[in-house]
């Protein structure tokens, strides 16, 4: 991990936030990952997380070296290991990585390589990995630098799969309006998130179309899909019937998906 003096102010705030976050979730050491998303034959096509795992399953990553930036408590790393991949994960928080290591060891996956580092300065050699999986991490990093590092450590033609929080800048201006931010959102927060304190850091913002362009510029043969127009904005994600309608609507209006979606899922090969 880079010395504290080498961290940016944002990275220091992220590390401090996640130190406290880890302390509140220490019980995860004894919690196995939910393998439903890889073993359940009834797929949830309307859900971005399940749809990302459809891509992962189709990629047949068994025996491949897979990197998971911002791996958090290790759930995705453990799922990829269950699928037979040789998994490497890193996170900015030493405390979170310690939980991930202990958790993986508890479930026979001590061979997952968990490390503490920042996405903007990876310690791995060039051309190390066959695939990189992004899950809700790009809005925590300097995207251009992180993507350059990721493509550096990927082998030529390496696979990139991601599922990230997203909003078009036009909709974000509405989100930040006095009416929505000051009045409507505080009243809907518990309805949407299930509590009054969602997992949002001080610097956290969904990536917008310009920032996602920095990601897609690093992809060849890209496949991109947008999810959740009203899901997570007007109704919570556990309302499956509403999420199905939401997904069907975004499929119907696919050309304007980049304007309406609040999640972006992508797959492509690394452009060096």
C-alpha positions in Angstrom: 0.0 0.0 0.0 1.2 3.5 -0.8 2.4 5.4 2.3 -0.1 7.8 3.9 1.9 10.8 2.5 1.3 9.5 -1.1 -2.4 9.4 -0.8 -4.6 12.2 -2.1 -7.0 13.9 0.3 -9.9 12.0 -1.3 -8.1 8.7 -0.7 -7.4 9.6 3.0 -11.1 10.4 3.5 -12.1 7.1 1.8 -9.7 5.1 4.0 -11.0 6.8 7.2 -14.6 6.3 6.2 -14.0 2.6 5.5 -12.1 2.1 8.7 -15.3 2.9 10.6 -17.4 1.0 8.0 -15.3 -2.2 8.6 -15.8 -1.9 12.3 -19.5 -2.0 11.9 -19.4 -5.1 9.7 -16.9 -7.3 11.4 -19.6 -10.0 11.7 -19.2 -10.6 7.9 -16.2 -12.8 8.8 -18.7 -15.5 9.5 -21.0 -14.9 6.6 -20.6 -16.9 3.4 -21.2 -15.3 0.0 -24.6 -15.8 -1.5 -24.0 -18.2 -4.3 -27.5 -18.0 -5.7 -26.3 -15.6 -8.4 -24.1 -18.3 -9.9 -26.0 -21.5 -9.2 -29.7 -20.6 -9.5 -31.0 -21.7 -12.9 -33.8 -19.1 -12.8 -32.0 -16.0 -13.9 -33.0 -12.5 -12.9 -32.6 -10.8 -16.3 -33.9 -7.5 -15.1 -31.3 -7.2 -12.3 -27.9 -5.6 -13.2 -26.0 -7.7 -10.7 -27.4 -11.0 -12.0 -26.9 -9.8 -15.6 -23.3 -9.1 -14.8 -22.9 -12.7 -13.5 -24.6 -14.0 -16.7 -21.6 -12.4 -18.5 -19.1 -13.8 -16.0 -20.6 -17.3 -16.3 -20.5 -17.1 -20.1 -16.8 -16.0 -20.0 -15.8 -19.3 -18.4 -13.1 -17.9 -16.2 -12.1 -21.1 -14.5 -8.3 -21.3 -14.3 -7.9 -17.7 -15.4 -6.3 -14.9 -13.4 -9.0 -12.4 -12.4 -8.5 -9.1 -10.7 -11.3 -7.4 -8.6 -10.5 -3.7 -7.8 -12.2 -2.3 -4.7 -13.1 -5.9 -3.7 -14.6 -4.8 -0.3 -15.4 -7.7 2.0 -14.6 -10.2 -0.7 -18.0 -11.5 -1.8 -17.3 -11.3 -5.5 -13.8 -12.6 -5.0 -15.2 -15.6 -3.3 -17.8 -16.2 -6.0 -15.2 -16.0 -8.7 -13.0 -18.5 -6.7 -16.1 -20.8 -6.5 -16.2 -20.7 -10.3 -12.5 -21.9 -10.4 -10.8 -18.6 -11.1 -7.4 -17.6 -9.7 -8.6 -14.5 -7.9 -6.8 -11.3 -6.8 -8.6 -8.5 -5.0 -7.5 -5.2 -3.5 -9.1 -2.4 -1.5 -7.9 0.9 -0.1 -9.0 -0.1 3.4 -6.7 -2.3 5.5 -9.5 -3.2 7.9 -11.8 -4.3 5.1 -9.1 -6.4 3.5 -8.4 -8.1 6.9 -12.1 -9.1 7.1 -12.0 -10.3 3.5 -9.0 -12.5 4.2 -10.5 -14.0 7.4 -13.8 -14.5 5.7 -12.3 -16.3 2.7 -10.1 -18.5 5.0 -13.2 -19.5 7.0 -14.7 -20.9 3.8 -11.7 -22.7 2.4 -10.6 -19.9 0.1 -7.4 -18.7 1.8 -5.6 -18.8 -1.6 -7.4 -15.7 -2.8 -4.8 -12.9 -3.0 -6.1 -9.9 -1.1 -4.0 -6.8 -0.9 -4.3 -3.2 0.3 -3.7 -0.7 -2.5 -5.2 2.1 -4.5 -6.6 1.6 -8.0 -4.5 4.5 -9.4 -1.2 2.7 -8.5 -1.2 -1.1 -8.9 1.7 -3.2 -7.8 1.1 -6.0 -10.2 3.4 -6.5 -13.2 2.3 -5.7 -16.8 0.2 -8.3 -18.6 -0.7 -10.3 -15.4 -4.4 -10.9 -15.6 -6.9 -12.5 -18.0 -9.9 -10.5 -16.7 -10.9 -7.6 -14.5 -14.3 -7.3 -12.8 -15.5 -3.8 -11.7 -18.4 -3.7 -9.2 -19.4 -0.3 -7.9 -15.9 1.0 -7.6 -15.3 3.5 -10.4 -17.1 6.3 -8.6 -14.5 6.0 -5.9 -11.4 6.5 -8.1 -9.7 8.7 -10.6 -11.1 6.9 -13.6 -8.6 7.8 -16.3 -5.6 6.8 -14.2 -7.3 3.7 -12.8 -8.3 2.5 -16.3 -4.7 3.0 -17.6 -3.4 0.9 -14.7 -6.0 -1.8 -15.3 -5.2 -2.1 -19.0 -1.5 -2.2 -18.1 -1.9 -5.2 -15.9 -4.3 -7.0 -18.3 -2.9 -9.3 -20.9 -3.5 -8.2 -24.5 -7.1 -8.7 -25.3 -7.9 -9.3 -21.6 -11.6 -9.2 -20.6 -13.2 -6.2 -18.7 -16.6 -6.7 -17.2 -18.4 -4.1 -15.0 -21.5 -3.1 -13.3 -21.3 0.5 -12.0 -23.4 3.3 -10.6 -24.2 5.8 -13.3 -26.2 8.9 -14.0 -26.4 11.2 -17.0 -25.3 14.8 -16.1 -28.7 16.1 -17.2 -30.6 13.9 -14.7 -28.0 14.6 -12.0 -28.8 18.3 -12.2 -32.4 17.5 -11.4 -31.2 15.2 -8.6 -29.2 18.1 -7.1 -32.0 20.6 -7.4 -33.3 22.2 -4.2 -36.6 20.4 -4.5 -35.2 16.9 -5.0 -32.1 17.1 -2.8 -33.5 19.4 -0.2 -37.1 18.1 0.2 -38.0 14.9 -1.8 -34.9 12.8 -1.4 -34.7 13.0 2.5 -38.3 11.8 2.6 -37.8 8.9 0.2 -34.4 7.7 1.6 -35.8 5.1 4.0 -38.2 3.8 1.3 -35.4 3.4 -1.3 -32.5 2.2 0.9 -34.3 0.7 3.9 -32.6 3.0 6.3 -31.8 6.7 6.8 -28.0 6.3 6.4 -27.2 4.7 3.0 -23.6 3.6 2.2 -22.4 6.8 0.6 -19.0 8.4 1.3 -18.4 12.2 1.4 -16.9 12.2 -2.1 -19.1 9.6 -3.7 -20.9 10.6 -6.9 -22.3 8.3 -9.6 -20.2 8.4 -12.8 -21.7 10.4 -15.7 -21.5 10.0 -19.4 -18.2 11.8 -19.8 -16.6 9.7 -17.1 -18.0 6.5 -18.6 -16.5 7.5 -21.9 -13.1 7.2 -20.2 -14.0 3.5 -19.5 -15.5 2.7 -22.9 -12.4 4.2 -24.6 -10.4 1.4 -23.1 -12.7 -1.3 -24.5 -12.9 -3.0 -27.9 -15.9 -5.0 -29.0 -17.8 -3.3 -26.2 -21.3 -4.4 -25.1 -23.0 -1.8 -23.0 -26.4 -1.9 -21.3 -28.2 0.5 -19.0 -30.4 -0.5 -16.0 -32.6 1.0 -13.4 -34.5 4.1 -14.7 -36.9 4.3 -11.7 -35.4 1.5 -9.6 -33.4 3.0 -6.8 -34.8 6.4 -7.6 -38.6 6.0 -7.1 -38.9 2.4 -5.8 -36.5 0.0 -4.0 -34.7 -2.8 -5.9 -36.5 -5.6 -4.0 -39.8 -4.9 -5.9 -39.1 -7.5 -8.6 -42.3 -6.9 -10.6 -41.5 -3.1 -10.8 -37.9 -3.9 -11.7 -39.1 -6.1 -14.6 -41.2 -3.3 -16.0 -38.4 -0.9 -15.5 -36.0 -3.1 -17.4 -38.5 -3.8 -20.2 -39.0 0.0 -20.6 -35.2 0.6 -20.9 -34.9 -2.1 -23.5 -37.8 -0.5 -25.5 -36.1 2.9 -25.4 -32.6 1.6 -25.8 -31.2 4.6 -27.8 -31.9 6.9 -24.8 -30.7 4.4 -22.2 -27.6 6.5 -21.5 -29.8 9.4 -20.6 -32.2 7.5 -18.3 -30.3 4.7 -16.7 -28.8 4.7 -13.1 -26.6 1.7 -13.7 -24.3 0.8 -16.6 -23.2 -2.8 -17.3 -20.4 -3.3 -19.8 -18.2 -6.0 -21.3 -15.3 -5.7 -23.7 -11.6 -6.5 -24.3 -8.8 -4.3 -23.1 -7.5 -1.6 -25.5 -3.9 -1.2 -24.7 
